[in-house]
């Protein structure tokens, strides 16, 4: 899942909607045949129930039901493109989706399969609402356990009210919390995920980055380490978008320039977050009385707001968050940290591969597999002798930031 901090409007994609209830699209399976409603939803629920054992059956059944709706309402993009009354903007977005799919498979080596060959209508801005929680005196996230993916630092809901109820319950137990929307998520290759209609409101550069991000999740997923999964997918999505538009439109094209601006902004934001994380860790490990620690963290939070306000004008307009205005707590900051951890090391690995993103992706996967308990350490070791970025000194060999072990899974931050 890619980080989305702003809800996106869905005006302009009404062509996919039906006035009442769910749009009546037919689901297409891998072989192109029709899926069957009479067994699809029960099968999803039954599979989840079997995996569940002692977990919250109602939660998983509801999630399976909603996922089933998305799968049932898939419609092949090639069929939608045949509509003569399709708006030029929507047509361009859908053609971009198909082109990004092909580029991701052919040029980046990602496991595309049948993902994003279809589109599903959704009648809401946020498809998933994500809940996060953390102790008030620590940057160690609260963890939920799920079958297959292991421990994760967030819990997703298809219903906002349920997400807010979960957050209130966590606050009652003394945790910082955050509820945020997400417009994209990955089933990690268990299903051929459709493009969701609300994603058509993204501009082409954002759309390409989100798709490549999610396709990396489909290609590789390290169980119980969400910080690695999301940060690596974030870097790969942005770098892949730069490569895509550079190859398709030229290095000086408007889209290629915008993609590079997003990439550069994320590198700056990643460095900023590492500095703020270090400040808070020093406070939380200071041994101060609890009440005094909580008082002082409010001072640090205000300083983080102010520091980000100074950084914000230097970032791409597409990649500016509201960290200068948000009321901060540990859950809010962890939400950002998940997606931007040590991106400089991934960039260093890319320089070692002479800018070959496909080779870098393969190296990221191999390094993570070589040290699954601490993939960032493996990447740090591999990049000790990496050439510096243009105009920058070499990265200090001080070791990777010892962030919280995000024993954690996947959704996209924006």
Secondary structure, DSSP 4 states (H G I P E B T S, - for coil): -EE--S----TT-GGG--SSSS--PPPB-TTSPBP-HHHHHHHHHHHHHHHHTTS-HHHHHHHHHHHHHHHHTEEEHHHHTT-TT--HHHHHHHHHHHHHHHHHHHTS----TTTTSEEE--SSS-SEEEEEEEETT-SPBP-EEETTTEEES-EEESSHHHHHHHHHHHHHTTEEEEEEEES----TTSS-PPEEGGGGGS-HHHHHHHHHHHHHHHH---TT-HHHHHHHHHHHHHHHHHHHHHHHH-TTSHHHHHHHHHHHHHHHHHHHHHHHHHHHHHHHTS---HHHHHHHHHHHHHHHHHHHHHHHTTS-GGG---TTTS---HHHHHHHHTTSTTHHHHHHHHHHTTT-HHHHHHHHHHHHHHTTT-HHHHHHHHTTTPPPPTTSPPPP-S-------------EE-
